[in-house]
Every structure is written in C-alpha cells, then in structure tokens.
Amino acid sequence: MAWGTELWDCSDVVAYHTQQSIEFIEKVSKFTKERSRIEQDYAKELRKLCKSFHPKKKEESSLSVHKAFLGILKETEDIAGQHEVISEELQSKVYKELQNLHNEAKQERKKFLDGEKTLLRNLQQSMNTLDNAKRAYEKSSKDANEAFQNFQKADKDMNMTKLQIEK
C-alpha cells in the first residue's frame, strides 16, 4: 500500500480517523438494530390491532362500509407484513453486514497499529545503534588524532628513542 507524502508522520491523525470511522459504523449498526426491533414491534401491534377488530363470526354483510372496513383491516395486515419484511431484511442483511464491517475494521486497525508500534520500536533501536556507533567513531577519531599529533610531536623531538616514538 503506497500512501502519498501528505500522510507521512500523521499516524495519530490516521489512527483518530479510523477510530472515528469504527465508532460511526457501530452507531449505524445500533441504529439499524433498533430500527429493526421497532419495525418488528410495529408489525406485531398492527396485527394485534387487526385481530381485535376483525369480526368474530363469519358475517356476510352487504353494507359497503363493512366491506370497506374489512378492506382496511386486510390492507393493515398487509402493511404489518411489509414491516415484518423490512425488519427481517434490516436484521439479516444490513445489520449483519455492518457487524462484519465493524469487526473487520477493528481487526485491520489493530493490525496496522501493532505494525506501527513494531516499526517505531525498530526505528528507535536503529537510532540507538546509530548513536552508539557515532560515539564510538568520534572516540576512535579523537584517539587517532591524538596519536597522530603525538607521533608528529615525537618525530620532531630528536631526544626521544625509537621505542618511545612508536609508543
């Protein structure tokens, strides 16, 4: 995965954004679950309403208002059925997909944050190794310069023996 330079050194911003996205998915998921429950309850209450107003006996009424009322009851039962379908679809398709997306996003975020921690730890170790190597180099360079200056000084001084000069 290649990111543009605008995201370099912005891991905190990216982590915050991904956390906000996960929380939003969770919020929408809860909304969907609650909406599904409400649709189910509404359908149940509509069916209960229709049942309580349905004529007890199989009366054959020729009055048009009775026929119209029976039509309203039938349509209300159909509406209840549609609300049940909405509830089932929300639950089986939308809510489950949101839950899967939520879990997948959390796992991916955790994986990338753990990878970032590992990379930062490796970077810190490399920086420490570099600092140690730099100090060792500077010490060796200083010792070499001192030795060279001592050698030049001794080489100019004719009173020193060959053994003292090589020392």
C-alpha positions as a Markdown table, in Angstrom:
| # | Residue | x | y | z |
|---|---|---|---|---|
| 1 | Met | 0.0 | 0.0 | 0.0 |
| 2 | Ala | 1.5 | 3.3 | -1.1 |
| 3 | Trp | 0.5 | 6.4 | 0.7 |
| 4 | Gly | 1.2 | 9.9 | -0.5 |
| 5 | Thr | 3.7 | 12.1 | 1.3 |
| 6 | Glu | 0.8 | 14.1 | 2.9 |
| 7 | Leu | 0.2 | 11.1 | 5.3 |
| 8 | Trp | 3.8 | 10.7 | 6.4 |
| 9 | Asp | 4.3 | 11.3 | 10.1 |
| 10 | Cys | 0.5 | 11.6 | 10.5 |
| 11 | Ser | -0.1 | 8.2 | 12.2 |
| 12 | Asp | -2.0 | 9.9 | 15.1 |
| 13 | Val | -4.3 | 11.6 | 12.6 |
| 14 | Val | -4.9 | 8.4 | 10.7 |
| 15 | Ala | -5.5 | 6.4 | 13.9 |
| 16 | Tyr | -8.0 | 9.0 | 15.1 |
| 17 | His | -9.8 | 9.0 | 11.7 |
| 18 | Thr | -10.0 | 5.2 | 11.7 |
| 19 | Gln | -11.3 | 5.1 | 15.3 |
| 20 | Gln | -14.0 | 7.7 | 14.4 |
| 21 | Ser | -15.0 | 5.6 | 11.4 |
| 22 | Ile | -15.3 | 2.4 | 13.5 |
| 23 | Glu | -17.4 | 4.3 | 16.0 |
| 24 | Phe | -19.6 | 5.6 | 13.2 |
| 25 | Ile | -20.1 | 2.1 | 11.9 |
| 26 | Glu | -21.0 | 0.9 | 15.4 |
| 27 | Lys | -23.5 | 3.8 | 15.7 |
| 28 | Val | -25.2 | 3.0 | 12.4 |
| 29 | Ser | -25.3 | -0.7 | 13.3 |
| 30 | Lys | -27.0 | 0.1 | 16.6 |
| 31 | Phe | -29.5 | 2.3 | 14.8 |
| 32 | Thr | -30.2 | -0.5 | 12.3 |
| 33 | Lys | -30.8 | -3.0 | 15.1 |
| 34 | Glu | -33.1 | -0.6 | 16.9 |
| 35 | Arg | -35.0 | 0.2 | 13.8 |
| 36 | Ser | -35.4 | -3.5 | 13.0 |
| 37 | Arg | -36.8 | -4.0 | 16.5 |
| 38 | Ile | -39.2 | -1.1 | 16.2 |
| 39 | Glu | -40.4 | -2.3 | 12.8 |
| 40 | Gln | -41.0 | -5.8 | 14.3 |
| 41 | Asp | -42.9 | -4.3 | 17.2 |
| 42 | Tyr | -44.9 | -2.1 | 14.9 |
| 43 | Ala | -45.9 | -5.1 | 12.7 |
| 44 | Lys | -46.8 | -7.1 | 15.8 |
| 45 | Glu | -49.0 | -4.2 | 17.2 |
| 46 | Leu | -50.7 | -3.8 | 13.8 |
| 47 | Arg | -51.5 | -7.5 | 13.6 |
| 48 | Lys | -52.8 | -7.3 | 17.2 |
| 49 | Leu | -55.0 | -4.3 | 16.3 |
| 50 | Cys | -56.4 | -6.0 | 13.2 |
| 51 | Lys | -57.1 | -9.2 | 15.2 |
| 52 | Ser | -59.0 | -7.3 | 17.9 |
| 53 | Phe | -61.2 | -5.5 | 15.3 |
| 54 | His | -61.8 | -8.5 | 13.0 |
| 55 | Pro | -65.4 | -9.7 | 13.2 |
| 56 | Lys | -65.6 | -12.7 | 15.4 |
| 57 | Lys | -68.1 | -14.6 | 13.3 |
| 58 | Lys | -68.1 | -15.0 | 9.6 |
| 59 | Glu | -70.7 | -12.5 | 8.9 |
| 60 | Glu | -71.8 | -11.8 | 5.5 |
| 61 | Ser | -72.6 | -8.1 | 5.4 |
| 62 | Ser | -73.8 | -6.4 | 2.4 |
| 63 | Leu | -73.1 | -3.0 | 3.7 |
| 64 | Ser | -70.5 | -1.2 | 1.8 |
| 65 | Val | -69.0 | 0.4 | 4.9 |
| 66 | His | -68.5 | -3.1 | 6.4 |
| 67 | Lys | -66.8 | -4.2 | 3.2 |
| 68 | Ala | -64.6 | -1.1 | 3.2 |
| 69 | Phe | -63.7 | -1.7 | 6.9 |
| 70 | Leu | -62.7 | -5.3 | 6.1 |
| 71 | Gly | -60.6 | -3.9 | 3.2 |
| 72 | Ile | -58.9 | -1.5 | 5.6 |
| 73 | Leu | -58.2 | -4.4 | 8.0 |
| 74 | Lys | -56.8 | -6.5 | 5.2 |
| 75 | Glu | -54.6 | -3.7 | 4.0 |
| 76 | Thr | -53.4 | -3.0 | 7.6 |
| 77 | Glu | -52.4 | -6.7 | 7.9 |
| 78 | Asp | -50.5 | -6.4 | 4.6 |
| 79 | Ile | -48.8 | -3.3 | 5.9 |
| 80 | Ala | -47.9 | -5.3 | 9.0 |
| 81 | Gly | -46.4 | -8.0 | 6.8 |
| 82 | Gln | -44.3 | -5.4 | 4.9 |
| 83 | His | -43.0 | -4.0 | 8.2 |
| 84 | Glu | -42.0 | -7.6 | 9.2 |
| 85 | Val | -40.2 | -8.0 | 5.9 |
| 86 | Ile | -38.4 | -4.6 | 6.5 |
| 87 | Ser | -37.4 | -5.8 | 10.0 |
| 88 | Glu | -36.1 | -9.1 | 8.7 |
| 89 | Glu | -34.2 | -7.5 | 5.9 |
| 90 | Leu | -32.6 | -5.0 | 8.1 |
| 91 | Gln | -31.7 | -7.7 | 10.6 |
| 92 | Ser | -30.4 | -10.3 | 8.1 |
| 93 | Lys | -28.7 | -8.1 | 5.6 |
| 94 | Val | -27.9 | -4.6 | 6.8 |
| 95 | Tyr | -27.2 | -5.3 | 10.5 |
| 96 | Lys | -25.1 | -8.4 | 9.8 |
| 97 | Glu | -23.1 | -6.7 | 7.1 |
| 98 | Leu | -22.5 | -3.7 | 9.4 |
| 99 | Gln | -21.4 | -6.0 | 12.2 |
| 100 | Asn | -19.0 | -7.8 | 9.8 |
| 101 | Leu | -17.6 | -4.5 | 8.6 |
| 102 | His | -17.2 | -3.2 | 12.1 |
| 103 | Asn | -15.3 | -6.3 | 13.2 |
| 104 | Glu | -13.1 | -6.3 | 10.1 |
| 105 | Ala | -12.3 | -2.6 | 10.5 |
| 106 | Lys | -11.4 | -3.1 | 14.2 |
| 107 | Gln | -9.1 | -6.0 | 13.3 |
| 108 | Glu | -7.4 | -4.1 | 10.4 |
| 109 | Arg | -6.9 | -1.1 | 12.6 |
| 110 | Lys | -5.4 | -3.2 | 15.4 |
| 111 | Lys | -3.1 | -4.9 | 12.9 |
| 112 | Phe | -1.8 | -1.7 | 11.4 |
| 113 | Leu | -1.4 | 0.0 | 14.8 |
| 114 | Asp | 0.6 | -3.0 | 16.1 |
| 115 | Gly | 2.7 | -2.9 | 12.9 |
| 116 | Glu | 3.3 | 0.8 | 13.5 |
| 117 | Lys | 4.4 | 0.1 | 17.1 |
| 118 | Thr | 6.8 | -2.6 | 15.8 |
| 119 | Leu | 8.2 | -0.2 | 13.2 |
| 120 | Leu | 8.6 | 2.6 | 15.7 |
| 121 | Arg | 10.4 | 0.2 | 18.1 |
| 122 | Asn | 12.7 | -0.9 | 15.3 |
| 123 | Leu | 13.4 | 2.7 | 14.4 |
| 124 | Gln | 14.2 | 3.6 | 18.0 |
| 125 | Gln | 16.6 | 0.6 | 18.2 |
| 126 | Ser | 18.3 | 1.7 | 15.0 |
| 127 | Met | 18.6 | 5.2 | 16.2 |
| 128 | Asn | 20.2 | 4.0 | 19.4 |
| 129 | Thr | 22.6 | 1.8 | 17.5 |
| 130 | Leu | 23.5 | 4.7 | 15.2 |
| 131 | Asp | 24.1 | 6.9 | 18.3 |
| 132 | Asn | 26.4 | 4.3 | 19.8 |
| 133 | Ala | 28.3 | 3.8 | 16.6 |
| 134 | Lys | 28.6 | 7.6 | 16.2 |
| 135 | Arg | 30.0 | 7.9 | 19.8 |
| 136 | Ala | 32.4 | 5.0 | 19.1 |
| 137 | Tyr | 33.6 | 6.6 | 15.9 |
| 138 | Glu | 34.1 | 10.0 | 17.5 |
| 139 | Lys | 36.1 | 8.4 | 20.3 |
| 140 | Ser | 38.2 | 6.4 | 17.8 |
| 141 | Ser | 38.7 | 9.5 | 15.7 |
| 142 | Lys | 39.7 | 11.6 | 18.7 |
| 143 | Asp | 42.2 | 8.9 | 19.8 |
| 144 | Ala | 43.6 | 8.6 | 16.3 |
| 145 | Asn | 44.1 | 12.4 | 16.0 |
| 146 | Glu | 45.8 | 12.4 | 19.4 |
| 147 | Ala | 48.0 | 9.5 | 18.4 |
| 148 | Phe | 48.9 | 11.2 | 15.2 |
| 149 | Gln | 49.7 | 14.5 | 16.9 |
| 150 | Asn | 51.8 | 12.7 | 19.5 |
| 151 | Phe | 53.6 | 10.9 | 16.7 |
| 152 | Gln | 54.3 | 14.2 | 14.9 |
| 153 | Lys | 55.5 | 15.8 | 18.1 |
| 154 | Ala | 57.7 | 12.9 | 18.9 |
| 155 | Asp | 59.1 | 12.7 | 15.4 |
| 156 | Lys | 60.2 | 16.3 | 15.6 |
| 157 | Asp | 61.8 | 15.7 | 19.0 |
| 158 | Met | 65.2 | 14.1 | 18.4 |
| 159 | Asn | 65.8 | 13.3 | 22.0 |
| 160 | Met | 63.1 | 10.5 | 22.1 |
| 161 | Thr | 64.1 | 7.0 | 21.4 |
| 162 | Lys | 62.6 | 5.0 | 18.5 |
| 163 | Leu | 60.7 | 2.8 | 21.1 |
| 164 | Gln | 59.1 | 5.9 | 22.7 |
| 165 | Ile | 58.1 | 7.3 | 19.3 |
| 166 | Glu | 56.3 | 4.1 | 18.2 |
| 167 | Lys | 54.5 | 4.0 | 21.5 |
